[in-house]
Structure formats: structure tokens, C-alpha cells
Amino acid sequence: MMGDPPKMLTHDRRPSQHAEIILKTEELTKRFDSFTAVDHLSIEIYHGDVYGLLGPNGSGKTTTIRMLLGLIHPTSGQVTTLGYDMGDEKQRYQALHHVGAIVEQPVFYPFLTGRENLRGIAIFGCMPDNQVTHERIEEVLELVDLATRANESYSKYSLGMKQRLALAATLVHYPQLIILDEPTNGLDPAGVVEIRELIGRLSQQGITILLSSHQLHEIQQVCSRVAIIKRGKLLVQGSVQDLLSEQQCILLGFSNPATLQRAELVLHTQPEEALNWMRRARIVDAPMNTSWTPPGGQVLEVEATMEQAEAVNAFLGARGIYATEIRRRETSLEQYFLELTATPLHTVPLA
Ligand SMILES: Nc1ncnc2c1ncn2[C@@H]1O[C@H](COP(=O)(O)OP(=O)(O)OP(=O)(O)O)[C@@H](O)[C@H]1O
């Protein structure tokens, strides 16, 4: 990938023309002395999104989330949450009434039960208008699947149960938006699945969710839209579906390495007609873990969809080059992320 031009991902479709913007950052920047942790970050989260903030370690995810919640002040730029300007103390206070968040591991009393801990939070947690009733507490215990374990003391809970109780605590005051920093960190695979399913249930209830993570397999399964950041800069933002379809590739195998080289050369001349369906072609190692063993162990990767395979084939055939096999390359968010974050830093223009 080194030396390749940046990927021009141009579309980030709004779910619908009328989708409400729940949270927006504009040129959000945070410097610690001369170090820029978050660099002119502009993202938009729509109502109903499960939005993944992704980036390698130290890329600025937690710093961004802390600014979104008003826990630290931005050096410059703006955050608007539910229409409230988070830079204004009064408006921030109003916005936060509608937001639930887990940034650091919340502190619960180990000797109290799960239910008692939640009641304590409802009583002492500055809930507006005393709206947290016993019924609501039972409702959220049910929602996070802790109702049958709510009478056990917190100290006996597994890590996954503790995390679900933390989520319950964010839900008691009917938030419209919840923000979760690495919600599956430290959990075993079963705990990760529980949190993923819970996030799905919350989303179905109409709650908008922002979560940070580097567990990309999880993100791909749960998020509708993502932003990928590196060294505090936005690399790309868009729906998971769109980002992955941008990445569709086909792989072509040839009867011998010389024909493979010729095919690449022909496509690299990029005549006008090839540009209609091809964004890039290059020789790569054949995928592992398949029964495919092309001569020389290499294939031609063409950035085109499987539907366009016929055009690719016809184009090569017209020049006397015939592929012996054509397959679709499976792309995962993880693969995409690794390719994007491994390339030299470029900002990708958004639509
Ligand atoms: N208070 C601070 N003072 C100085 N530097 C800081 C401070 N807080 C964060 N940083 C630096 O800012 C950068 C971004 O950190 P941040 O914790 O936001 O990254 P992250 O993407 O959440 O990483 P991780 O996935 O490892 O949690 C890091 O290089 C970090 O060392």
C-alpha cells in the first residue's frame, strides 16, 4: 500500500434528507502543549446512528470523547449536541441531561446489589425532575439482562455484568444519545457478544449511540456509520456498507506468471474504457486459507465489483489475455482500517 494515492471516499450518505443531526463537531482541535491530539475534526452523527469512532492506539478517540462531554475544553473548534452549543456552560448542562456516557469505569459500591447501586445513582446522580422511578430501574435492569441477578452484590458480578450495569446507569434518565469509550475493553468473547447485542437493542429503541473501539470485527457487526481517525485527523467518515462497497475487489488468476504481468501492464495503461470500471489494478499474493493455488502464488487484484468482472474479462480478452479464474475478494472493516491507517497520512475529502 505504501506510495499509493489516498483513497478518495467521497460519499457519506445521510440516512435520509430529514435525519436529525444529534451531534456535530466542527474543526474540533485539542493541543497538549505543542502536541496536537485532535486535529480539526469535523464529524456528524445522525439520529439512529450506531456510530463507531475508530483509530489506532493514541489516535485521539478518548480525547475527542472527553471534549464531546465537556470533560475537557477544546483548544479550538465547536461541539453541538442536540442543538446545544457545548462551549456554553448553561447549554452544556441542558444537553447533558439527554446524554448517557461511560468514559472511565464507573465506580459502584461493591457491597451493594446491582439494583441498590442503580437506585443510588438515580437518587444522588442529579437526575432532572426526579423522573427516575422504581419502574424505570426495573425496566433498565431488564433491558441490560440483569433483572434476575439484580439482588446479587456488585462484587460478585463478572466483568461483563459490571459493564452492563454501567450501561444501565447511563440509561436510567432516558438519554437520547449514549457515548461509550471502548465498551468491550477487557471483556471475554461472551461478554463482547452481550454488549454488542445490548447495543443493538438500545439502537432499536431509538437511542443514538457513539462508541469508540479498536475491535473492528465487533464494530463491523454493530455500527451503521464510522469515522476513522489517525493522529487526531479524520481519514474517512461514512456508512460501513458504503466504505466496504468502495473496497470491492476482484481477483483474477492466469495460467502463468508472464500472462499475469501482461494483464497488469495492459490495465496500467488505463485507457479511457478501463477507467469506467476500474480504479486500480495490481499484482498481489493469492489469498491464504483458500484452495486457490494460482501459478507463482500470485493474482491480479482489480478494484471493481463482481458485476464489473465481465467488463474486465472482455477488456483483457480483446487484447488476447485470458483469466483462468475470477473471484471476489472478501473485504472486512478490519482489512480496510489496516490499509487506511498504514498509509501515509492524508486527509480524505468528504462529500
Ligand atoms: N492530558 C494529556 N496530556 C498530554 N497528552 C495527552 C493527554 N491526554 C492524551 N494525551 C495524548 O494524546 C494522544 C491521544 O490520546 P487518546 O487517549 O485520546 O487516544 P486514544 O485514541 O483514545 O488511544 P487508546 O486507544 O490507546 O485509548 C496520545 O498521544 C496521548 O498520549
The ligand as an ORCA input file, in Angstrom:
! r2SCAN-3c Opt
* xyz 0 1
  N      -3.649     15.183     29.372
  C      -2.795     14.885     28.403
  N      -1.598     15.487     28.300
  C      -0.746     15.218     27.293
  N      -1.003     14.339     26.295
  C      -2.167     13.702     26.332
  C      -3.136     13.930     27.371
  N      -4.222     13.160     27.137
  C      -3.947     12.455     25.989
  N      -2.721     12.783     25.523
  C      -2.083     12.261     24.310
  O      -2.974     12.450     23.227
  C      -2.884     11.341     22.311
  C      -4.281     10.795     22.096
  O      -4.679     10.118     23.280
  P      -6.098      9.428     23.429
  O      -6.141      8.787     24.771
  O      -7.143     10.402     23.076
  O      -6.004      8.317     22.286
  P      -6.929      7.058     22.036
  O      -7.179      7.015     20.570
  O      -8.096      7.072     22.941
  O      -5.942      5.866     22.426
  P      -6.250      4.432     23.090
  O      -6.917      3.600     22.027
  O      -4.863      3.936     23.385
  O      -7.091      4.664     24.306
  C      -1.922     10.349     22.925
  O      -0.666     10.513     22.313
  C      -1.877     10.746     24.382
  O      -0.622     10.434     24.958
*
